[in-house]
Amino acid sequence: MDVIRVGIIGTGGISRAHHHAYQKAGGFEIVAVCDILPDKALQAAQEWNLPKARAFTSLDQMLMSVDIDTVSVCTYNQAHKQPTVTALQAGKHVFCEKPMAATLADATEMVKTAKSSGKILQIGIHSTFSSDIQFARQLFDDGVLGDIYYAETTATRRRGIPGHTFIYQKTAGAGAVVDIGIYNLHNALYVMGYPKPIRVSAITADYIAHQDPRWHEMDVEEFGAAWIRFDNGAVLLFKVSWAVHQNSLGGSYFLGRDAGISLIGEWTGGGLVVYADSLTEQIQNLAQANNYGVETEVGDKGWFDQEMVDIKFSGLPEVDVWKAQMEAFGRAVRSGSPAPIPPEGVVLTNVIMDGIFRSQACGQEVIVEVPNF
């Protein structure tokens, strides 16, 4: 397959990001666009140098009329499921913008359809492709950390409510948790090897937004925090905000039995630090395999004067994560290999998010169940 032919569904702002990323990645061609609003579809077709005949208001019509290999789903959250399922059933690969879906039921159906169709379903969580997250996962896979028993992950906006379709349950499904929280929640699960969540205790809030007349009609959360237990005994503390009276909700880190990691800039290649008793040959070899430099600093001594080390790495590239995710998607489509971000892993975010909102509603910890695929 020389060029992957793409049809874009939904012409909101995120569709421009998809179009730009496909161009940067190379090997893709946008061949059709679909939007329920005819003027929007025609505007996008003109912008992307497509003939008017390639602008559709019906997905079924687009799939029947144009030779397409893959579909980009760029609709609002509550409208992710149907175009994804329709495209997969039509034998097309799907790249769906984050979150996978607004509800666990929708996400479950999307994954089941992908598995039954044999087609790739990739979710657009671009930050997972940063060098920090990728190297952290390598450290976990290589056993450098040992079993992770506790982790924290945060995303803070002091004032950053996005507006538009993001602030209404009927379009977004939820607020900060599914909008920006999906990034740090998924990346934590990814680094931890996708452990199976079993219980969630959570709080959500929308106090600050409703002090401002601009957000009077907003009916989703501006803040969320959750204590998540996994079947392997590990615990994850998750925190996210669109608006909060604080400059930071904290950092992201992972505590393993053998070593720990702190992430400094997991979106842009800002670096990571490994905390261990010593710099092992295993860590040196892994860094060398990636062409990373290694520096050590003496850490605080323990009660018994045991000297520990802080291990820092140089040479981690600042990755264009949008380009990287599309390149990875393209490689999977061409080779027939699994999605680089497995949908069975991403659906765990929906399991947890469902637990967050149920826990808030009942005011106590709730049991969560991972769908059986």
C-alpha positions as CSV (number, residue, x, y, z in Angstrom):
1,M,0.0,0.0,0.0
2,D,1.8,3.1,-1.2
3,V,-0.7,5.8,0.0
4,I,-3.3,5.3,2.7
5,R,-6.5,6.9,1.7
6,V,-8.3,8.7,4.5
7,G,-11.8,10.0,5.0
8,I,-12.3,12.5,7.8
9,I,-15.6,12.5,9.8
10,G,-16.4,15.7,11.6
11,T,-14.9,19.1,10.6
12,G,-14.4,20.8,14.0
13,G,-11.0,22.1,15.2
14,I,-9.5,18.7,15.9
15,S,-10.0,17.6,12.2
16,R,-7.5,20.3,11.2
17,A,-5.0,18.8,13.7
18,H,-5.5,15.3,12.1
19,H,-5.2,16.7,8.6
20,H,-1.9,18.5,9.5
21,A,-0.5,15.4,11.2
22,Y,-1.3,13.2,8.3
23,Q,0.6,15.7,6.0
24,K,3.6,15.8,8.3
25,A,3.7,12.0,8.7
26,G,3.5,11.4,4.9
27,G,2.1,8.4,3.1
28,F,-1.5,9.5,3.7
29,E,-4.0,11.2,1.3
30,I,-7.2,12.9,2.5
31,V,-9.8,11.8,-0.1
32,A,-13.1,12.7,1.4
33,V,-14.8,14.6,4.3
34,C,-18.1,14.1,6.0
35,D,-20.1,16.4,8.3
36,I,-23.8,16.5,9.2
37,L,-23.7,20.2,8.3
38,P,-23.4,20.6,4.5
39,D,-21.7,24.0,4.7
40,K,-19.1,22.7,7.1
41,A,-18.3,19.7,4.8
42,L,-18.0,21.9,1.8
43,Q,-15.8,24.4,3.7
44,A,-13.4,21.6,4.7
45,A,-13.4,20.1,1.2
46,Q,-12.4,23.5,-0.2
47,E,-9.8,24.0,2.5
48,W,-8.2,20.6,1.8
49,N,-8.4,20.9,-2.0
50,L,-11.1,18.3,-2.5
51,P,-13.8,18.5,-5.2
52,K,-17.3,19.2,-4.0
53,A,-18.3,15.7,-4.8
54,R,-16.0,14.5,-2.0
55,A,-17.9,16.4,0.7
56,F,-20.6,14.3,2.3
57,T,-23.3,14.6,5.0
58,S,-23.8,10.8,5.2
59,L,-21.0,8.5,6.4
60,D,-22.7,5.5,4.6
61,Q,-22.7,7.4,1.4
62,M,-19.1,8.4,1.8
63,L,-18.0,4.8,2.4
64,M,-20.0,3.6,-0.6
65,S,-18.8,6.4,-3.0
66,V,-15.1,6.8,-2.3
67,D,-12.3,4.2,-2.1
68,I,-11.1,4.7,1.5
69,D,-8.6,2.7,3.6
70,T,-9.1,4.4,6.9
71,V,-11.4,6.8,8.7
72,S,-10.5,9.6,11.1
73,V,-13.3,10.2,13.6
74,C,-13.2,13.8,14.7
75,T,-16.7,14.3,16.1
76,Y,-17.5,15.4,19.6
77,N,-17.2,12.7,22.3
78,Q,-20.8,11.4,22.4
79,A,-20.6,10.8,18.7
80,H,-17.5,8.7,18.6
81,K,-19.1,5.3,18.7
82,Q,-21.4,5.2,15.7
83,P,-19.1,6.3,13.0
84,T,-16.3,4.1,14.4
85,V,-18.5,1.0,14.5
86,T,-19.9,1.8,11.0
87,A,-16.5,2.2,9.5
88,L,-15.0,-0.9,11.1
89,Q,-18.0,-3.0,10.0
90,A,-17.4,-1.6,6.4
91,G,-13.8,-3.0,6.6
92,K,-12.0,0.3,7.2
93,H,-9.3,1.0,9.8
94,V,-10.2,3.8,12.3
95,F,-8.2,6.5,13.9
96,C,-10.5,8.0,16.6
97,E,-9.7,11.1,18.5
98,K,-9.5,10.8,22.3
99,P,-11.3,9.8,24.5
100,M,-12.3,6.5,23.0
101,A,-15.9,7.3,23.9
102,A,-18.0,9.2,26.4
103,T,-19.4,6.0,28.0
104,L,-18.0,2.6,28.9
105,A,-20.8,0.9,27.0
106,D,-19.9,2.8,23.8
107,A,-16.1,2.1,24.3
108,T,-16.8,-1.6,24.8
109,E,-18.8,-1.8,21.6
110,M,-16.1,-0.1,19.7
111,V,-13.4,-2.5,20.9
112,K,-15.6,-5.6,20.3
113,T,-16.3,-4.4,16.7
114,A,-12.6,-3.8,16.1
115,K,-11.8,-7.3,17.2
116,S,-14.5,-8.9,15.2
117,S,-13.7,-6.9,12.1
118,G,-10.0,-7.6,12.3
119,K,-9.3,-3.9,11.6
120,I,-7.2,-1.4,13.5
121,L,-8.7,0.9,16.0
122,Q,-6.3,3.5,17.3
123,I,-7.2,6.2,19.8
124,G,-5.5,9.6,19.4
125,I,-3.6,9.9,22.7
126,H,-0.7,11.6,21.2
127,S,1.3,12.2,24.4
128,T,1.9,8.5,24.8
129,F,4.4,8.9,22.0
130,S,6.7,11.3,23.9
131,S,10.2,10.0,24.5
132,D,9.6,10.2,28.3
133,I,6.6,7.9,28.3
134,Q,8.1,5.5,25.8
135,F,11.4,5.2,27.8
136,A,9.5,4.8,31.1
137,R,7.6,1.9,29.6
138,Q,10.9,0.4,28.4
139,L,12.2,0.6,31.9
140,F,9.1,-1.2,33.2
141,D,9.2,-3.9,30.5
142,D,12.9,-4.5,31.2
143,G,12.1,-5.1,34.9
144,V,14.2,-2.1,36.1
145,L,11.4,-0.9,38.4
146,G,10.2,-4.3,39.6
147,D,6.6,-4.5,40.5
148,I,4.9,-1.0,40.6
149,Y,2.9,-0.8,43.8
150,Y,2.0,2.9,43.8
151,A,1.8,5.7,41.3
152,E,0.5,9.3,41.0
153,T,-0.5,11.1,37.8
154,T,-1.7,14.7,37.5
155,A,-2.7,17.3,34.9
156,T,-3.3,20.9,36.1
157,R,-5.0,23.9,34.5
158,R,-5.4,26.7,37.0
159,R,-7.9,28.3,34.7
160,G,-8.4,26.6,31.4
161,I,-12.1,25.7,30.8
162,P,-12.3,25.1,27.0
163,G,-15.9,25.9,26.3
164,H,-17.9,24.9,23.2
165,T,-18.9,21.2,23.1
166,F,-16.5,20.3,25.9
167,I,-18.6,21.8,28.7
168,Y,-21.9,20.0,28.0
169,Q,-22.7,16.4,29.0
170,K,-24.9,15.9,25.9
171,T,-21.9,16.4,23.6
172,A,-18.8,15.7,25.7
173,G,-20.2,13.2,28.2
174,A,-18.0,14.7,31.0
175,G,-15.5,17.4,31.5
176,A,-11.9,17.7,32.6
177,V,-11.6,14.0,33.4
178,V,-12.3,12.9,29.8
179,D,-10.8,15.9,28.1
180,I,-7.3,16.3,29.5
181,G,-7.4,13.7,32.2
182,I,-7.5,11.0,29.5
183,Y,-3.9,11.8,28.7
184,N,-2.2,11.3,32.1
185,L,-4.6,8.5,33.1
186,H,-3.8,6.5,30.0
187,N,-0.1,7.2,30.1
188,A,0.1,6.0,33.7
189,L,-1.7,2.8,32.8
190,Y,0.5,2.4,29.8
191,V,3.7,2.7,31.9
192,M,2.3,0.3,34.5
193,G,1.6,-2.3,31.8
194,Y,-2.2,-1.9,31.8
195,P,-3.1,-3.4,35.2
196,K,-6.7,-4.4,35.7
197,P,-8.7,-1.9,37.8
198,I,-11.0,-3.4,40.4
199,R,-12.1,-0.5,42.7
200,V,-12.4,3.3,42.4
201,S,-13.0,6.0,45.0
202,A,-13.4,9.5,43.6
203,I,-14.6,13.0,43.8
204,T,-15.5,15.5,41.1
205,A,-16.4,19.2,41.4
206,D,-17.6,22.2,39.4
207,Y,-17.5,25.0,42.0
208,I,-15.2,27.5,40.3
209,A,-16.8,27.5,36.9
210,H,-20.2,28.3,38.3
211,Q,-18.8,31.5,39.9
212,D,-18.4,32.9,36.4
213,P,-21.4,33.8,34.2
214,R,-19.6,32.5,31.1
215,W,-19.9,28.9,32.4
216,H,-23.4,29.2,33.8
217,E,-24.8,26.4,31.6
218,M,-21.8,24.1,32.0
219,D,-22.9,20.7,33.4
220,V,-19.7,18.8,33.6
221,E,-16.8,18.6,36.1
222,E,-13.9,21.0,36.3
223,F,-11.9,18.8,38.7
224,G,-11.6,15.2,39.4
225,A,-9.5,13.0,41.7
226,A,-9.6,9.2,42.2
227,W,-7.9,6.4,44.2
228,I,-7.7,3.4,41.9
229,R,-7.0,-0.1,43.0
230,F,-5.8,-2.8,40.7
231,D,-6.0,-6.6,40.8
232,N,-2.2,-6.9,41.2
233,G,-2.3,-4.9,44.5
234,A,-1.1,-1.6,42.9
235,V,-2.7,1.8,43.6
236,L,-2.9,4.8,41.3
237,L,-3.8,8.3,42.5
238,F,-5.2,10.3,39.6
239,K,-5.9,14.1,39.6
240,V,-7.0,16.6,36.9
241,S,-8.3,20.1,36.8
242,W,-9.6,22.7,34.3
243,A,-10.0,25.2,37.1
244,V,-8.5,25.0,40.6
245,H,-7.2,27.3,43.4
246,Q,-3.7,25.9,43.2
247,N,-0.7,26.2,40.8
248,S,-0.1,22.5,40.6
249,L,-1.8,19.3,41.7
250,G,1.6,17.6,41.9
251,G,3.8,15.5,39.7
252,S,3.7,12.1,38.0
253,Y,5.7,9.3,39.5
254,F,5.9,5.5,39.8
255,L,7.2,3.5,42.8
256,G,8.5,0.1,42.1
257,R,10.0,-2.5,44.4
258,D,13.4,-2.0,42.8
259,A,13.4,1.6,41.6
260,G,11.2,4.6,41.0
261,I,10.6,7.1,38.2
262,S,9.6,10.7,38.2
263,L,8.3,12.2,34.9
264,I,9.4,15.8,34.4
265,G,7.8,16.6,31.0
266,E,5.9,13.6,29.7
267,W,4.3,15.6,26.9
268,T,7.3,17.1,25.3
269,G,10.4,15.1,26.2
270,G,11.2,17.1,29.3
271,G,13.0,14.1,30.8
272,L,12.7,11.6,33.6
273,V,14.6,10.6,36.6
274,V,15.2,7.1,38.0
275,Y,15.7,6.7,41.8
276,A,17.5,3.6,42.7
277,D,20.1,2.2,45.2
278,S,22.7,2.1,42.4
279,L,23.3,2.6,38.7
280,T,23.0,-1.0,37.3
281,E,24.4,-2.4,34.2
282,Q,20.9,-3.1,33.1
283,I,20.0,0.6,33.2
284,Q,23.2,1.5,31.4
285,N,22.6,-1.0,28.6
286,L,19.0,0.3,28.1
287,A,20.2,3.9,27.9
288,Q,23.0,2.9,25.5
289,A,20.5,1.1,23.3
290,N,18.5,4.3,22.9
291,N,21.7,6.5,22.5
292,Y,20.9,8.3,25.8
293,G,23.6,9.7,28.1
294,V,23.5,8.7,31.8
295,E,24.4,11.0,34.7
296,T,24.1,10.1,38.4
297,E,23.9,12.2,41.5
298,V,24.2,11.0,45.1
299,G,20.8,11.0,46.6
300,D,19.8,11.3,50.3
301,K,21.3,8.7,52.6
302,G,19.0,6.3,54.4
303,W,19.0,5.8,58.1
304,F,21.8,3.2,57.8
305,D,24.0,5.5,55.6
306,Q,23.1,3.5,52.5
307,E,24.0,5.8,49.6
308,M,21.3,6.0,46.9
309,V,21.5,7.6,43.4
310,D,19.4,9.8,41.2
311,I,19.8,8.7,37.6
312,K,19.2,11.3,34.9
313,F,19.3,10.8,31.1
314,S,20.4,13.1,28.4
315,G,19.6,13.0,24.7
316,L,15.9,12.2,25.0
317,P,14.5,13.7,21.8
318,E,11.7,16.3,21.8
319,V,9.2,14.3,19.7
320,D,6.5,15.7,17.4
321,V,3.9,13.5,19.1
322,W,1.2,14.2,16.6
323,K,3.4,13.2,13.7
324,A,4.7,10.2,15.6
325,Q,1.2,8.8,16.3
326,M,0.2,9.1,12.7
327,E,3.5,7.4,11.6
328,A,2.8,4.6,14.0
329,F,-0.7,4.2,12.8
330,G,0.5,4.2,9.2
331,R,3.0,1.4,9.9
332,A,0.3,-0.7,11.5
333,V,-2.1,-0.2,8.6
334,R,0.6,-1.2,6.1
335,S,1.9,-4.2,8.0
336,G,-1.3,-5.5,9.4
337,S,0.2,-5.3,12.9
338,P,-1.9,-4.5,16.0
339,A,-2.7,-0.9,16.9
340,P,0.4,0.8,18.5
341,I,-1.9,1.9,21.3
342,P,-4.1,-1.2,22.0
343,P,-7.8,-0.4,22.3
344,E,-8.1,-3.1,25.0
345,G,-5.7,-0.9,27.0
346,V,-7.4,2.4,26.3
347,V,-10.8,1.0,27.3
348,L,-9.4,0.7,30.9
349,T,-9.6,4.5,31.0
350,N,-13.3,4.2,30.3
351,V,-13.7,1.6,33.0
352,I,-12.0,3.9,35.5
353,M,-13.9,7.1,34.4
354,D,-17.2,5.2,34.7
355,G,-16.1,4.3,38.2
356,I,-15.2,7.9,39.0
357,F,-18.6,9.3,38.2
358,R,-20.4,6.4,39.9
359,S,-18.3,6.9,43.0
360,Q,-19.0,10.6,43.0
361,A,-22.7,9.9,42.7
362,C,-22.9,7.5,45.6
363,G,-20.2,9.1,47.8
364,Q,-18.2,5.9,48.3
365,E,-15.8,3.4,46.7
366,V,-17.3,1.4,43.8
367,I,-16.4,-1.9,42.2
368,V,-15.4,-1.7,38.5
369,E,-15.3,-4.5,35.9
370,V,-13.2,-4.8,32.8
371,P,-15.2,-6.0,29.8
372,N,-14.4,-9.4,28.5
373,F,-13.2,-9.3,24.9
